[in-house]
Amino acid sequence: MEQVLSSEVFAALTAVDTPTVCNAIELVLGRRTAEGFTTQPVLAAHPNLPAIVGYARTGLIRSSQPSEDSPETLRARRIAYYRYVAAHPGPAVVVLQDIDPHPGLGSFWGEVNVAIHKGLGARGVLTNGSMRDLGAVDPGFQILAGSLSPSHAFVRIEEFECPVEVFGLRVKPNDLVHADRHGAVTIDPEIAHELPRAIDLVMRKEAPILRAARSPGFTVEKLIEAWGEAEDTH
């Protein structure tokens, strides 16, 4: 069972975009890193929505061929998956890996599944599969997908509460995920409580550089001065 973070930490994380969180993680670690975030482009159903933050509810889907399981088995698995999404404390971000050779042939994510998942407490989804029903899906539920598809084909849940990999990011059940139109990053719970302070410091360090660069008469000398001010910010 995951440790649910305070509402203050969640508020600080939700208030900023995923690149800022990546910067803050590096600040806490004291070094740059080349892992723990998506490495491939994503499509956002609602690019202007704020970031989604929550604990990963994971699963595997496929759609290119009919299942060999009976309709009763498929329905029971789908219901068990929905119970899994709804059963855990804390906000949820669904992470579904499409395991077909060509992901996204059939879409799991459309108007109906978005309504179901939002009703069960999920804040959004990260999937290398496809989405559809744009314009009809709930505008408050973020879908970060790999492609668009008009059909659901034979899409179904194959497994859930299992490790997955989407867009180059490995995600385990209950991992803390921060995601927006840029992609996603997982957050080590051991450092999550330090991120609000780090986010504030990242933004304060960037402020003098941005202020100088956007001012009339900007020069390299003024940039050097602004860099010095940023380095002195603690």
C-alpha positions as CSV (number, residue, x, y, z in Angstrom):
1,M,0.0,0.0,0.0
2,E,1.4,3.4,-1.0
3,Q,2.0,6.2,1.5
4,V,-0.4,8.9,0.6
5,L,1.3,12.3,0.6
6,S,-0.1,15.4,2.2
7,S,-2.5,17.7,0.4
8,E,0.1,20.4,0.5
9,V,2.6,18.3,-1.4
10,F,0.0,17.4,-4.0
11,A,-1.1,21.0,-4.4
12,A,2.5,22.1,-5.0
13,L,3.0,19.4,-7.6
14,T,-0.2,20.0,-9.4
15,A,0.5,23.7,-9.7
16,V,3.6,23.3,-11.9
17,D,4.3,21.5,-15.2
18,T,6.3,18.3,-15.6
19,P,9.5,19.9,-16.8
20,T,9.6,22.0,-13.6
21,V,9.1,18.8,-11.5
22,C,12.0,17.2,-13.4
23,N,14.2,20.2,-12.6
24,A,13.2,20.0,-9.0
25,I,14.0,16.3,-8.7
26,E,17.5,17.0,-10.1
27,L,17.9,19.8,-7.5
28,V,17.0,17.5,-4.7
29,L,19.2,14.7,-6.0
30,G,22.1,17.2,-6.5
31,R,22.7,15.9,-10.1
32,R,21.2,15.5,-13.5
33,T,19.5,12.3,-14.5
34,A,18.6,10.6,-17.8
35,E,16.0,8.2,-16.5
36,G,12.6,8.2,-14.8
37,F,10.7,10.2,-17.4
38,T,9.1,9.6,-20.7
39,T,11.4,9.7,-23.7
40,Q,8.9,9.7,-26.6
41,P,6.3,12.2,-27.7
42,V,2.7,12.1,-26.3
43,L,-0.6,13.5,-27.6
44,A,-2.6,15.4,-25.0
45,A,-6.4,15.3,-25.4
46,H,-6.5,18.6,-23.4
47,P,-3.2,20.5,-23.7
48,N,-4.3,23.3,-21.5
49,L,-5.2,21.2,-18.5
50,P,-2.9,21.4,-15.5
51,A,-0.7,18.5,-14.6
52,I,-2.2,15.3,-13.2
53,V,-0.6,13.8,-10.1
54,G,-1.4,10.5,-8.5
55,Y,-0.6,6.9,-7.8
56,A,-0.2,4.6,-10.8
57,R,-3.0,2.1,-11.5
58,T,-1.4,-0.1,-14.2
59,G,-2.5,-2.5,-16.8
60,L,-1.9,-4.1,-20.2
61,I,-4.3,-3.9,-23.2
62,R,-4.4,-5.1,-26.7
63,S,-6.9,-4.8,-29.6
64,S,-5.6,-6.2,-32.9
65,Q,-7.0,-9.7,-32.6
66,P,-10.1,-11.2,-30.8
67,S,-9.4,-12.7,-27.4
68,E,-9.5,-16.4,-26.9
69,D,-11.1,-15.9,-23.5
70,S,-14.9,-16.2,-23.1
71,P,-17.1,-13.1,-22.9
72,E,-17.8,-14.0,-19.3
73,T,-14.0,-14.1,-18.5
74,L,-13.4,-10.8,-20.3
75,R,-16.3,-9.1,-18.4
76,A,-15.1,-10.4,-15.1
77,R,-11.6,-9.2,-15.7
78,R,-12.9,-5.8,-16.8
79,I,-14.9,-5.5,-13.6
80,A,-12.0,-6.6,-11.5
81,Y,-9.8,-3.9,-13.2
82,Y,-12.4,-1.2,-12.4
83,R,-12.5,-2.4,-8.8
84,Y,-8.7,-2.1,-8.7
85,V,-8.8,1.5,-10.0
86,A,-11.4,2.5,-7.4
87,A,-10.1,0.6,-4.4
88,H,-7.0,2.4,-3.4
89,P,-6.6,5.5,-1.3
90,G,-5.2,8.7,-2.8
91,P,-5.7,10.1,-6.3
92,A,-5.0,7.7,-9.2
93,V,-3.3,8.1,-12.6
94,V,-4.0,5.2,-14.9
95,V,-1.0,3.9,-16.9
96,L,-2.0,1.4,-19.6
97,Q,0.6,-0.3,-21.9
98,D,-0.7,-1.4,-25.3
99,I,1.2,-4.6,-25.9
100,D,0.2,-5.1,-29.6
101,P,3.0,-5.1,-32.1
102,H,1.5,-1.8,-33.5
103,P,0.0,-0.1,-30.4
104,G,-3.2,2.0,-30.8
105,L,-5.1,0.0,-33.5
106,G,-8.2,0.0,-31.2
107,S,-8.8,2.7,-28.6
108,F,-9.6,1.9,-25.0
109,W,-10.0,5.6,-24.2
110,G,-13.2,7.4,-25.3
111,E,-16.2,9.1,-23.9
112,V,-17.5,6.1,-21.9
113,N,-14.3,4.9,-20.4
114,V,-13.2,8.4,-19.5
115,A,-16.6,8.9,-17.7
116,I,-16.2,5.6,-15.8
117,H,-12.6,6.3,-14.7
118,K,-13.2,9.8,-13.7
119,G,-16.2,8.6,-11.7
120,L,-14.0,6.1,-10.0
121,G,-11.5,8.8,-8.9
122,A,-8.9,8.7,-11.6
123,R,-7.4,12.0,-12.6
124,G,-6.2,11.0,-16.0
125,V,-4.3,8.4,-18.1
126,L,-1.0,7.8,-19.6
127,T,-1.0,5.2,-22.4
128,N,1.0,4.3,-25.5
129,G,-2.3,3.2,-27.0
130,S,-4.8,5.4,-28.7
131,M,-7.7,7.7,-27.8
132,R,-10.9,8.7,-29.6
133,D,-14.2,10.8,-29.1
134,L,-12.2,14.0,-29.0
135,G,-14.7,16.8,-28.3
136,A,-17.0,14.4,-26.4
137,V,-14.6,13.2,-23.7
138,D,-14.8,15.0,-20.3
139,P,-12.7,18.2,-20.6
140,G,-11.5,17.8,-17.1
141,F,-9.9,14.3,-17.6
142,Q,-6.5,14.3,-19.2
143,I,-5.6,11.6,-21.8
144,L,-1.9,11.4,-22.7
145,A,-1.8,8.9,-25.6
146,G,0.3,7.7,-28.4
147,S,-2.1,8.0,-31.2
148,L,-5.7,8.5,-32.4
149,S,-8.1,5.8,-33.6
150,P,-11.8,6.0,-34.6
151,S,-12.5,2.4,-33.5
152,H,-12.1,0.3,-30.4
153,A,-11.5,-2.8,-32.5
154,F,-11.0,-5.8,-30.1
155,V,-9.5,-3.7,-27.2
156,R,-9.6,-5.3,-23.8
157,I,-7.7,-5.5,-20.5
158,E,-5.2,-8.4,-20.6
159,E,-3.7,-7.9,-17.1
160,F,-3.6,-5.2,-14.4
161,E,-1.7,-4.2,-11.3
162,C,1.6,-5.2,-13.1
163,P,4.8,-3.4,-14.2
164,V,4.3,-1.5,-17.5
165,E,6.4,0.5,-19.8
166,V,5.0,3.4,-21.8
167,F,7.0,6.0,-23.9
168,G,10.2,4.6,-22.5
169,L,9.1,5.1,-18.9
170,R,8.8,2.1,-16.6
171,V,6.0,2.3,-14.1
172,K,5.2,0.0,-11.2
173,P,1.8,-0.2,-9.5
174,N,1.4,2.6,-6.9
175,D,4.4,4.7,-8.3
176,L,3.8,8.4,-7.9
177,V,3.3,9.9,-11.4
178,H,3.4,13.5,-12.5
179,A,2.2,14.1,-16.1
180,D,1.1,16.8,-18.5
181,R,1.3,17.5,-22.2
182,H,5.1,17.2,-22.1
183,G,5.0,13.6,-20.9
184,A,5.5,12.1,-17.4
185,V,7.9,11.5,-14.6
186,T,7.9,9.1,-11.7
187,I,8.7,10.6,-8.2
188,D,10.5,8.7,-5.5
189,P,8.3,8.9,-2.4
190,E,11.5,9.3,-0.3
191,I,12.1,12.8,-1.9
192,A,8.5,13.8,-2.6
193,H,8.1,15.9,0.5
194,E,11.2,17.9,-0.5
195,L,9.8,18.9,-3.9
196,P,7.7,21.9,-2.9
197,R,10.8,23.6,-1.5
198,A,12.8,22.6,-4.6
199,I,10.1,23.7,-7.0
200,D,10.1,27.2,-5.3
201,L,13.9,27.3,-5.5
202,V,13.9,26.3,-9.2
203,M,11.5,29.1,-10.0
204,R,13.4,31.7,-8.0
205,K,16.7,30.7,-9.7
206,E,15.1,31.1,-13.1
207,A,13.5,34.4,-12.4
208,P,16.5,36.8,-12.7
209,I,17.6,35.1,-16.0
210,L,14.1,35.4,-17.5
211,R,13.7,38.9,-16.2
212,A,17.0,40.0,-17.8
213,A,16.5,38.1,-21.1
214,R,13.0,39.7,-21.5
215,S,14.1,43.2,-20.7
216,P,15.1,45.8,-23.4
217,G,18.8,46.1,-24.1
218,F,19.6,42.6,-23.0
219,T,23.3,41.7,-23.5
220,V,25.6,38.8,-22.7
221,E,27.1,40.9,-19.9
222,K,23.6,41.3,-18.4
223,L,23.2,37.5,-18.8
224,I,26.4,36.9,-16.9
225,E,25.1,39.2,-14.1
226,A,21.8,37.4,-14.0
227,W,23.5,34.0,-13.8
228,G,25.4,35.2,-10.8
229,E,22.2,36.3,-9.2
230,A,20.6,33.0,-9.9
231,E,23.6,31.1,-8.5
232,D,23.4,33.1,-5.2
233,T,19.7,32.2,-4.8
234,H,19.1,29.8,-2.0
